[in-house]
């Protein structure tokens, strides 16, 4: 494998290759021997959830209403555009093949 000096130095620092450029073979340590993590109880879980929910920046009622109106208007406009284009192209294709 050809590599430039910079790559070789980086891989040597990481311990991937030796001074000659040959790969260093190391066995991975088995992960099953590590200590298992402690499970969180339901009471601690709920208290952490409550703490995270307090950090959320909730929108006000007026912001929610405004965003809902914007979404509904956008849906109506896009649906109308798609319907119009569908009608136009279907009419065009039907007239094209009818004649």
MOFEN-V274283 format. One line per field, one symbol per residue. phi: phi as a letter, one per 30 degrees, with the letter a starting at -180 (. if undefined). burial: I if it has 24 or more other C-alpha atoms within 12 Angstrom, else O. A space follows every 10 residues. Layout:
phi: ???
burial: ???
//
This chain:
phi: .cbddddddd ddddidbcdd jddccbdddd dddddddddd ddddeddddd dddddddddd dddddddddd dddddddddd dddddddddd ddddddddc
burial: OOOOOOOOOO OOOOOOOOOO OOOOOOOOOO OOOOOOOOOO OOOOOOOOOO OOOOOOOOOO OOOOOOOOOO OOOOOOOOOO OOOOOOOOOO OOOOOOOOO
//
